Amino acid sequence: MPRSQAGLTLVELMVTLVVGIILLGAGAVSYQRMQANNAAVAQANSLVAGVALARSEAVKRNATVAICPKAAASTTCGAAGDWINGWLVFVDKGGTTGAYDAGTDTLLRQGDALPGSPLVTSTVTNIRFGQTGEKATTADDTIQLSQTDATSGLIRCVTVNVVGHVRTESGSCP
């Protein structure tokens, strides 16, 4: 009488475990990349929302409205790389052009710090919109946001052109 096999052999069990570990490892890498990509998109969307608010408020109020990067833990404008700390949208009534002056300017909204662990590459210290929604400067402003490092491929560029339209692109900035 032949004996019937009741379970897995040790070799079959080991092969199954190795295949499972390989699939789990590949899935973990894909999941981490997806999380980083979602963080990069959220960062760009947050910044785009702030710029759109500044532009619409300029038209609505028939006044010059600016958006600037927020200095860490304060309500003052920071340097070009401080976009990671959030942003300030304000009616720019005078004083220092493009910088929030608490005594004269009207603060409309503060944006929260960008989610994730962004790196920001930018020379933009403020973006000002006139009463028609056009920018006060005649050059495009670009802010590059990236996750982990600029070579990871998880780069988003937020560009505001001279007429005030905002576009986002993935990949290296122009």
C-alpha positions in Angstrom: 0.0 0.0 0.0 1.4 3.4 -1.0 1.8 6.0 1.7 -0.1 9.3 1.0 1.6 12.6 1.6 -0.1 14.6 4.4 1.8 18.0 4.2 4.5 20.0 2.7 8.1 18.9 2.5 10.8 21.1 4.0 12.0 22.1 0.5 8.5 23.1 -0.6 8.1 25.2 2.5 11.4 27.0 2.1 10.7 27.8 -1.6 7.3 29.2 -0.7 8.9 31.4 2.1 11.6 32.7 -0.2 9.1 33.6 -2.9 6.9 35.3 -0.3 9.8 37.3 1.1 10.8 38.5 -2.4 7.3 39.6 -3.1 6.9 41.4 0.2 10.2 43.2 -0.3 9.2 44.4 -3.8 5.8 45.6 -2.5 7.4 47.5 0.4 9.6 49.5 -2.0 6.7 50.3 -4.2 4.6 51.4 -1.3 7.3 53.7 0.0 7.7 55.3 -3.4 3.9 55.7 -3.6 3.9 57.4 -0.2 6.7 59.8 -1.2 4.9 60.6 -4.5 1.6 61.4 -2.7 3.5 63.7 -0.3 5.1 65.5 -3.2 1.6 66.0 -4.8 0.1 67.2 -1.6 2.9 69.7 -1.2 2.4 71.1 -4.6 -1.4 71.3 -4.2 -1.0 73.2 -0.9 1.2 75.8 -2.5 -1.0 76.1 -5.6 -4.1 76.7 -3.3 -2.2 79.5 -1.6 -1.2 81.2 -4.8 -4.7 80.8 -6.2 -6.1 82.4 -3.1 -3.7 85.4 -3.3 -4.6 86.0 -7.0 -8.4 85.7 -6.4 -8.2 88.0 -3.3 -6.3 90.6 -5.4 -9.1 90.7 -7.9 -11.9 90.6 -5.3 -10.4 93.4 -3.2 -9.1 95.4 -6.1 -5.8 95.7 -4.2 -2.3 94.3 -4.3 -2.1 90.9 -2.6 1.0 88.9 -1.9 2.0 85.4 -0.9 5.4 84.8 0.8 7.1 81.9 2.5 6.6 81.9 6.3 9.5 82.0 8.6 9.6 79.1 11.1 7.2 79.5 14.0 6.2 83.1 13.2 4.0 85.3 11.2 6.7 87.0 9.2 7.9 86.4 5.7 11.0 84.2 5.5 13.7 83.4 2.9 13.1 81.7 -0.4 13.6 78.2 1.0 11.1 78.7 3.8 8.1 77.6 1.7 8.4 74.3 3.7 7.2 76.2 6.8 4.0 77.3 5.1 3.0 80.6 3.5 1.3 83.9 4.3 -1.3 85.6 2.1 -1.8 89.3 2.8 -3.0 92.6 1.4 0.2 94.4 0.6 -0.8 98.0 1.6 2.7 99.5 1.9 5.7 99.4 4.1 8.0 96.8 2.8 6.9 95.6 -0.6 6.2 91.9 -0.7 6.8 91.4 3.0 4.1 91.2 5.7 4.1 94.3 7.9 1.8 93.6 10.8 1.0 97.2 11.4 -0.2 98.1 7.9 -0.9 94.9 5.9 -4.0 92.7 6.4 -3.2 89.0 6.9 -5.7 86.9 5.0 -4.5 83.4 5.6 -1.6 81.3 6.8 -0.8 78.1 5.1 0.5 75.1 7.1 3.9 73.6 6.9 4.2 71.3 3.8 3.5 67.7 4.6 6.3 65.0 4.4 9.9 65.9 4.3 10.3 68.3 1.4 13.3 70.0 0.0 12.6 73.3 -1.6 14.7 74.9 -4.3 13.6 78.5 -5.1 14.8 82.0 -5.4 11.2 83.3 -4.9 10.7 85.3 -1.8 7.2 86.6 -2.6 4.6 86.6 -5.4 2.5 89.8 -5.7 -0.7 90.1 -7.7 -2.2 93.4 -8.8 -5.9 94.3 -9.1 -6.3 92.4 -12.4 -4.8 89.2 -11.1 -1.6 89.7 -13.0 1.8 89.4 -11.3 3.6 92.5 -10.3 6.8 91.1 -11.9 7.4 90.3 -15.5 9.2 86.9 -15.1 7.8 83.5 -14.3 8.3 82.4 -10.6 9.2 78.7 -10.0 9.3 76.8 -6.8 10.7 73.3 -6.9 9.5 70.8 -4.3 11.1 67.4 -4.0 11.0 64.4 -1.7 14.2 63.0 -0.1 16.5 64.5 -2.8 16.4 66.2 -6.1 17.5 63.1 -8.0 14.7 60.8 -6.7 12.4 61.7 -9.5 9.7 62.9 -7.0 10.0 66.5 -8.0 7.1 68.9 -8.5 7.5 72.4 -10.0 5.0 75.1 -9.2 5.3 77.9 -11.7 3.4 81.2 -11.8 3.5 82.9 -15.1 3.3 86.7 -15.7 -0.5 86.7 -16.1 -0.9 84.9 -12.8 -1.7 81.4 -14.0 -0.3 78.5 -12.0 0.9 75.2 -13.4 2.5 72.2 -11.8 4.9 69.8 -13.5 6.6 66.7 -12.4 10.3 66.2 -13.1 13.0 68.7 -13.4 12.0 72.4 -13.3 12.5 74.6 -16.3 
